[in-house]
Amino acid sequence: MDSILMAINPVALQLGPISVRWYGVIIASGIIIAYFVGQKEMVKRGFGEDLLTDLLIWAVPISIICARIYYVSFEWPYYSSHPGEIIQIWHGGIAIHGAIIGALITALIFSKKRGISFWKLVDILAPSLIIGQIVGRWGNFMNQEAYGGVVDRSFLENLHLPNWLIEQMNVNGFYHHPTFLYESSWNFVGLIILLLLRKANLRRGELFLTYIMWYSFGRFFIEHMRTDSLLIGNLRIAQIVSLIGLVVGAILIIYRRLTIKPPVRYKDQ
């Protein structure tokens, strides 16, 4: 059994010349799970049943494109010499920060076109966003990417990880920090917090901003362990973006509390 588990095939299904990779299957699964969670809350909060579908028709492809553009932009020396690989997202290489930016731009334009509150919309969908990230990181696991520095096997065993996961962290004969797992676990805790904060009935916008700040805080420290960070000089781009997310999130919460009176809350129609 161990010999089978030690070599997880990144291809889930081969249909003639077409390879269906686990990476794509897992990303799609994350989107589907996030959709059903978001759809239930959208209807509960008074939105029409088709609204989320209408949004996702635009948001999903735009987010994937933005995620790829973001990644390729910071790895342009390589992709400029290998232009045929730019569209090969099934090999990995999509940046979650790019996806979030794409999703937010789409949601902002969509909410203005439909005459609905942007902040109400993103508050409702914040748990769905983090669900997509929780699941999506396992696509990195299947591709053996987004891992950290070298560690001893005993370190991974002391984390009480199953053997199949430990062996997937064996890349070219060296074991690595499963930073994909750290981030997925951090986001899972964040999901629980967001679901609890729904009941607290925060001011409108604060649930989404909490998501931004929670993810940014965890990503800043996890990124420091990764070996595949996008860089500007010696600076890790994800850490810079995370710091911006933390600061902007805090400023917006304070600003909105000082300027929006009477407060509009999450459960308000």
N, C-alpha and C positions, 0 to 999 in steps of 0.2 A: 504493500500500500504506500509506504513512504517513497518508494522509487517513482511511483506515479505522481504523487503530490509534489515531488521536488521539481517538476518541470511543467508548470501550468502553461498550457498553450494559449497565447493571446487571441487566437482565432476560435470563435465559438462554433462557426458553421461554414463549411466550404460548399458553395453552390457553383460548380464548374469553375470559371475563372474569377468568380466573385467571392471574396473573403468577408464574412460577417464577423467582425472583431468584438470581443468582450467589451472593449472600451466604449464602442458605440451603443452596444446593448445596455450597458450600465448607465450611460448618460441618458439614454432614452427612458430607461426605467425610473431614474430620478425625476425626470420631467413629468412622467405620468403620475407618479405618487404625489408630487408637489401639486399637480393640477387637481387631483381629487380632494386633497386637503384644502386647497384654496377655494375650490368651487363650493364646498359645503359652507365655508365661512362667508363667501360672497353672497350667497342666497340668504343666509341668516342675517346679514347686515343690510339686506334690502335691495341688492343689485339683481338684475335680470339673469336668468340662467345662461344666456348666450354671451354675456359680457366678457367673461374670462376667456372663453374660446376665441372670441373676436380679438382680444388683446394678444393671446398667445400665437395666433396666426402670424402676427407681425413680430412679437417680442422674441420668440424662439430663434427664428433664422437670423434676425438682426443681432441678437446676443452672441450667437455662435460665430457670425462673421466678425463682430467687434472683438471677440475673444481671440480669434485667429490673427486679426490685424494687429492687435496689441502685442501678441507674442512675436509675430514675424518682424514687426517694426524694431524691436529690441534685439533681434537676432539677424538683422538685415545683411551683415557681411556674409553669413552662411547662405541665406536664402537667395541673395542676389546672384550667387554662383550656382545655386540649385533651384531655379525658378519652378521646375516641375513639381517640387515638393511642397510648394506653398499651399496647395489645396488639399494636401494629404493629411487632413486632421485626424483621420483614424489611426495615425501613428502617434498621436498625442501632440502636445504643443498648442494648447489653448489656455489662455490665462483668465482666471476667474475674475480678476479686476476688470478686464476688458469686457467680460460678459455682463458684470454688474452695471458698468457704465452704459453699455448698449441697452440693457433692460430698463434702466432709469430714464434714459432719453426717450425710449419708445413709450414708456408709461406716462411721461410728462406730456408728450404730444397727444397721445391717445386720450388722456383725461381732459385735455383742453378741447379736443374735437368733440368729445361726448358730453362735455359740460358737467363733469363730476369732479369731486375733490381728489387731487393728486395724493394728498397726505392720507386721506381715508383709504384710498386704493392700496398704497404701499404698506400701510399699517396692516391691512388684512393679509397681504401677500408676503409679509416678512417671514413668517414661519415656513411658507412654501419655498422661498429663496434658500433658506438655510437647509431645508430638507434636500433640495437639489445638490447642495454642496456636500452634505453628509454622504449621500449615495454616490455622487460623482467621483469623489476621491478614490473609490474602489476601482474605478476605471484606471487610475494611475497605478494602483496595485497590480492589476492584470498586465499592464504594459511595463512593469518594473521601472517606474519613473517617480519623480517627486519624493525621493528618499533622501536620507541624511547621511552624515559621515559614517565612517567605519566603526563598528563596535564588535566586541566578542560575542560569540553565540550565547555564552552564559548570560550576558546582559539581556538578551531577548528572552531567554528561558525564564529569567527572574521576573519578567513582566507577565509570566503565565500565558504566553501566546501559544496557540496551537502550532504543531510542527509544520503544517502546510503554509502558514503565514511566515514563519521563521525562514523556511527554505526559499520562499519567494523573495525574501530580502537578501538572499545570497546572490550577489551580482558579480560576475567574473571572479568568483572564489572568495569574495569578501562580504561579510554581513554588514548591514547598514541600519541606521535608525529608521524605523517605519514612520517617517514624518507624515505620510498620507494618513496613517491611523491616528496620530496625535491630533491632526487637524479635524478629521472626521469625528473623533471623540469629543473634542472641544466644541464643535458645532452641535453635537447631540445634546450636550449640557445646555448650550445656548437655546436650542429648540425648546427644551423643558422650561427654561426661564421665560421665553417669549409666550408660551402657552399659559403659564401662570400669570404673567403680566396682563394678558387679555382680561382676566378676571378682576385685576386691580383697576381697570378702567382708566388708564392713563390719559393724559391730554393727547389730542390727535397729533400724530406725527412722531410721538415719543417711542412707540413700539418699534417702528422702523429704524429710528435713530439709535435705539438700544441695540438692535441687530447690527448696524454698521459699526458701532463702537465695540461690541462684544467680539465680532469677527476680527476687527482690526487689531484689537489688543492681543488676541491669541496668535494671529498670523504674524505679528511683529516678532514674537519670540520663536515661533516654530520656523519661520523663514531663516533665522540665524543658523539653524542646524542643517539646512538643505545644501546640497552640492550642485544644484542645477539652477540657481537663482539667476534671473535676468539682472544685468548690471549696467550702471552708468559709471564708468571708471571703476572704483572700488565700492561704490554704494549699491546696495540691494534695492531694486526698484520697489519690490513689494513692501519692504519696510518703510520706504518713504511714503508710499500711498497709504499704508496702514496708519502712520502718524498723522497724515492729512485727514484720514477718516475719523480718527479719534478726536482731533481738535475741532474739525468742522461739526461733527456730531454734537459735541459738548456746547459749542457756541450757539448752534441752532436751537438746542433745547432751552438754553438760558434766554436767548433772544425772543423766542416764541412765548415763553412764560411771562416775559416782561411786557410784551407788546400785544398779545392776543387776549383781550378781555371783553366779555366773560369767556372763560375757557371752553373750548369745544372738546368733548371727550370721545374716546374710542367707540363707545356704544351709542353715542348720539347719532340720530338719523340725519 
